[in-house]
Every structure is written in structure tokens, then in C-alpha cells.
Amino acid sequence: MRQLATRVGYDHSYLSQVERGRRPGSAHLAILCDRELGTSPALSTAYEQSHPTALAAVEDDHVRSQASAAPGPVPELSSPEATAAAPDGVPGGRSAGRLPTGVELLEAVRHELAGSFGPGTEVAEWRAVATSHAHEFATTPPTERLPELTADLQLLRSGAASGSAALAVPAAELAVMIALTLAELGRLRSAERWWRTARATADGSAERRMAGVARSWEATSGLAEQRPLPSLLELADDALALADRPADVARALAARARVLAALHDADGARQAVCDLHAVTADLPGRSVVSSSPFEWGAFGADGVEGRVCAALGDTLGAYLALDRALGAGVFGASERAELELVVAQCLVMDGDTAAGLAVGMRVLVELPDEWHTHHLYETAGRVLSAVRGGDLARRAVRDFRELLGRRPYESRSVGSGSRYGGWQG
């Protein structure tokens, strides 16, 4: 079921409900399943018998959509006003002016109703939506989370009271998660434009901290996106100046430490790590695991320290910090895999090339394809870059290089999640 979900671009839980008759499915899903399961035209015919007018229109749209399903940069919005109005071509998007139908219409009406009774209810509703996405962020593969994020952002845009600074907070949170997801999927041009949109939306919000959080994440993700380091340092410094909660200070210090390490400023990076540990130690409930990108999870400082030490060539310090972080077992699949790749990098740097490459290959092979991201492969590339001299001729080096060439996220279409059961982007 999960393999089929990846191939047709629908959430596996949605497919399971369709299989058990708890959801009706769609003509588009019938066409895709016929193609992937080799059952054509059995499923399409079955659907047509119960929905005689639906299939013909969907088939026409499906043919036209094949060109847009090819790998490449996702079309992007460049202004905060357009953030939620995701156009066709952006996963989960709709054509301008197209009225919502089916479940989307019900969601739009529900949000409008929720905002009709008493002051602040609409804001509370959308904050709850953004919080739900945030807590599912680390446990939902990027291709599954992106359509629902864009769909909810469109609903927020279409149903929100104009000029509401309070609603800019959940809008900015959704935009940050979209930017992060696009970067993970290797859509770097689109990600950079969404970072600008997220930043502008956060700056117009009622909360100063949101502007800092957006900058912290942009600086951190920008390292994997290979953006200019001085501009990333400026973002991290701005985030630190804007932070007004300990968790936000920690996020900003983490970004600053990693950027300074990339700039080979050892003293500055180590001081930022020390400051990060001091802030994290004072946070309440440090043992509580948080998967939200807007909170600071347990042992996050150890993971940052491990990355910083590796970037500075301090492999002993990296081993100790990474051992603490990985021993806690509190990371999502992708983040844990990245930290294990940093361990592999350190092994190669210490001259144990065979062991380092073995660890790196194990991570890439054992991690399910839906969790492979651009950030993961950027980290894996550092393992290969650490190989020196005669070790470059090893067969394991060639095998590892071939694995790096796979990058399954680049050829994966981005489909709709179970909330809407809609179109594949």
C-alpha cells in the first residue's frame, strides 16, 4: 500500500480507506491505479459506471498534466499577497478563480463558520491548523505534506479577513513549512522564493518572534541549499536579535553556530554552541520530544554541536556530541539519517574510509525512499568529499558515488494528501 501510494502520489492512509470502501476515491485515482497496477481499464471502467460524467473530464486533464509532472523546478509565487493562492503546477494548487468543490468546499465553509462566532475564533482556528501541520512535519514525508500545506494556505488566504496581522502568523508558519519542504525536495529556486514570501509574511505579523523563526530556518536550510554564507549569517544574526523566547533563541543560536562553522570561524562557532547549551539547559521539559519546527526539541543542541565539530575538523568532539544525540532516539527519520552521515564523515576524516563509507551506504540504502531529501544528499556528499589520496580508487567509493546519483526525490511526482484526495502535481 505504501509503495503504491508513493507511485500514484496519494497518502497511503487515504488509499487504505478507498480500498475498504470508506472513501469514494476519484476518477483520477482510478486512472493512476490502472496504470501502476496493470489493470487498465478495469478500475477506470468501474468508476465510470458509478460516475459516468466524471471520468471523461478527468482523462483530458490527466493527459495535459503529464508534462507538468516531469521533474524540475516547481512554479513559484514571489509575493506575500500571492502566498496562499497556489497556482496550477504548485502541488495542491488550483487555478485562479476556480471555485472549491467537494471536501475543499466543506473545509472553506467550516473555516468561515469557525470565524463567525466571537472575536479571535478565526485566528484560533488557523493557529490550530498550523500547529497540527507543525507537529506532523517530522513524521510526514515531504511529498505527502506539501499538497496539504499549500491547500490549507490557499484556504486561509481565501477565507481570511483582509489585513489581519494575527492571521499572518499561521500564514507565515505554513509558508515556512512549504519553503522547508520544497528545499528538501530539491526545488531550490522555488524554496528561495518561498523563503522570501515567508519572511515578508512573518514581518507583517502581529508577533515579532515569527520574523525571527522564519530567518532561523532560512539560514539553516540555506546551508544545504548552498546559498552565500555571509547572507545566511546576516539572517541568523537578525533572528537572534528578534528572538524573544528561549526556544527561539536556541533555534537562532543553532543557525548561527552552523553558519560560522561553515565560514571556518571556529571561535565564533564554539561560542554559539556554548550559548546554545546554556539556553537549552534552562528550557522547561527538556526531556519532552518535539517534532514541530517551531519548538526546540530535546537534545537538539547535541546534534548541532556534532555538526559544528565535524565542520571544524574536531572529530572527537563530534563523536561525543553525536553519540549523545543519537542515543536519545528522539529524531525524525531524515534528521537521524543526516546525523549518522555526519558520523560517517568523521570516520573518513579519521582515515577509516572503509568504515565511513559502509556507514554512509547503510544509511542511504536502509532509509525508505520517501525520506530521501536534498539535505540528506548534501550531507552524504561531505562523506565522499572527505575521501583522500589512494582511497579514491576504492570500489566502495565508486559504489557510494553511484548511490549519491540516485536522488529518488528528483524524479518523484508530488501528489495530493488524504485530506483532499485531489490532483497530482
ABEGO torsion letter per residue (X at the ends): XAAAAAAAGBBAAAAAAAAAGABAEBAAAAAAAAAAAGAOAAAAAAAAAABAAAAAAAAAAAAAAAAAABBEBBBBBABAAAAABBBBGBBGBBBBGBBBBEAAAAAAAAAAAAAABEBGAAAAAAAAAAAAAAAAAAABBAAAAAAAAAAAAAAAAAABBBGBAAAAAAAAAAAAAAAAAAAAAGBAAAAAAAAAAAAAAAAABABAAAAAAAAAAAAAAAAAAGBBAAAAAAAAAAAAAABABAAAAAAAAAAAAAAAAAAGBAAAAAAAAAAAAAAAAABBGAABBBABAABBBBGAAAAAAAAAAAAAGBAAAAAAAAAAAAAAGABBAAAAAAAAAAAAAAAAAAGBAAAAAAAAAAAAAABBAAABBAAAAAAAAAAAAABBEAAAABAAAAAAAAAAAAGAAAABBBBBBAAAGBBBX
